[in-house]
């Protein structure tokens, strides 16, 4: 959530930058500024009235002491009238604050100046790429056919148990899932991230804190009886560890990694692009979360991007890094880099990670702050990234490493799997 100070002191700049996200902010920003002015006017009038009320109240005692009962009664009537006026001012201030907060939640984060112009995915900019494109044997299969051939994933059983988008992993497929999770967690720990095991459900305050509510409410599974939400990513519970927390400057940066199952309704998803593992309602992911000082956050973002790159390189996958354009960015992000890996049998790039800096947008909602060495309390910057999401990584690994002898496991992953090949039994 943008701060009032940011909006009121930089109105034209805020409107200009929001336009890069395809958000017409002129009207709502004008309403926010007007409501803030009304709130401050009510607050000023209330403070002036309270000062006068205290003065008159003290005067009543002096009048009574001097035997001036009529004047004292007149003063009491004045106090009663002022109290009624204060109640009206308090109500007006509360109303302005409520409306102001509601409008602020509707305004997306400002994109960083380096975010390119664009309407959608076709306008994203490729920053870097690497890895070798695999040469597949004749008759190469997409991952859903490989999963059937080697009995790795049962999509039909998942439909029977829960519905489409909830696959059942079996045998080598299940072991590959566990191996990837441990590989990603160990790699994160070695890179300096502290491991967290979070809850898989969060309350509404947690969803609001990271910007998932109300913006993505329709995409989250909601346990209505308890008013809890299944997490779409470990980012939500891990970042909320620092809700209403004031860190010391010496505590920064905070660096966490967490594995979780993730749950997303993905309403409206259909077609060939969601076949197999390409888009699921439940999947596994390791997330990295960082909290840092504002002046360091973009260096931290760069280090997170470099770290994710090492993962796809160690898995021997062709990769590319995209700088997202304004029209393809999330509501809460200031700058996002997407990682994609090439899925050879499908002949398409698959997104496997988003690494984002949210600047102070989340921390303002969370009230996540730090106390600087000069004792001044400031908002932190929050960042997170997938490191990595498993489904499309598995899809690319199966497709890119298929041979006439079976499916080869990358060298870095084989010790975690306990096997180097997947072959027909």
Buried (B, 14 or more C-beta within 10 A) or exposed (E): BBEBEBBBEBBEEBBEBBBBBBBEBBEBBEEBBEBBEBBBBBBEBBEEBBEEBEEBBEBBEEBBEEEBEEBBEEBBEBBEEBEEBBEEBBEBBEBBBEBBEEBBEBBBBBBBEEBBEBEEEEBBEEEEEEBEEBEBEEEBBBBBBBBBBBBBBBBEEBBEEEEBBBBBBBEBBEBBBBBBBBBBBEBBEEBEBEEBEBBBBBBBEBBBBBBBBEBBEEBBBBEEEEEBBBBBBBBBBBBBBBBEBBBEBEBBBBBBBBBBEBBBBBEEBEEEEBBBBBBBBBBBBBBBBBBBBBEBBBEBBEBBBEBBBEBBEBBBBBBBBBBBBBBBBBBBBBBBBBBBBBBBBBEEBBBBBBBBBBBBBBBBBBEBBBBEEEEEEBBBBBBBBBBBBBBBBBBBBBBBBBEEEBBBBBEBBBEBBEBEBBEEE
